[in-house]
Amino acid sequence: MLRHIALAFQFLTICKVRVEPPAELAEVGKSAWAFPVVGAFIGVVLVATHAILSLYFPVAVTGILVVAIWVTLTGGLHLDGWTDCWDSLPASVPPERRREILKDSRLGTFGALGLIILLALKFATVARADAALVSIFSAPVLGRGIMVIASYGARHSGDGMAAMFLSGLNSRTAVWAGILGIFPAIAAGWSGVFGAAVAYVAAIGFRHFSQSRLRVINGDVMGGMCALS
């Protein structure tokens, strides 16, 4: 269990957690039940940061700094997938060409727009005088839980990082990720449950739209699902 948690931290954050022996991505898939645990760590850091900074700075400055720390903790991992999807999925080209665009490290116009919109929404929801700390805590937990459960059973190309990850992702792992991911949302009351339901529907919709455009999903699509939810 501790190894799985360590693998999740190593995979999802900038924390330099040493794991011996080094793990294959299939084992990371098996450890995906712990992704919401990593989300809880991120949530605690964000809540503590928001609580401290709001004592000294205006809400706008607090919101910017909280979002900046949020991005920094994850190394921009899911933002990269989100922007790549925006560059690739709207393109009027064959699926093979869309998959090539996903692998291109350059940021296109659509990707830049997607990144701006996402960060602006994050900032707008965090930079409020009445921002609920339970919501700030829940967001990274729920996002990682939904990413796992929405990815389970998805079509993949049969090779690459996503295929190796999904090969290790079983139903039990996905269910536990979903349970741990939704728990903080339940604690937030009916509004949290409703928000979790909307986030899950959005992630599943994003997955099916991506599969219709790419015929498979990859790591960028999974990152996009996390960012969206």
Buried (B, 14 or more C-beta within 10 A) or exposed (E): EEBBBBBBBBBBBEEEEEBEEEBEBBBBBBBBBBBBBBBBBBBBBBBEBBEEBBEEEEBEEBBBBBBEBBBEBBEBBBBBBBBBBBBBBEBEEEBEEBBEBBEEEEBBEBBEEBBEEBBEEBBEBBBEEEBBBBBBBBBBBBBBBBBBBBBBEBBBEEEBEBBBBBBBBBEEBBBBBBBBBBBBBEEBEEEBBEBBEEBBEBBBEBBEEBBEBBBBBBBBBBBBBBBBB
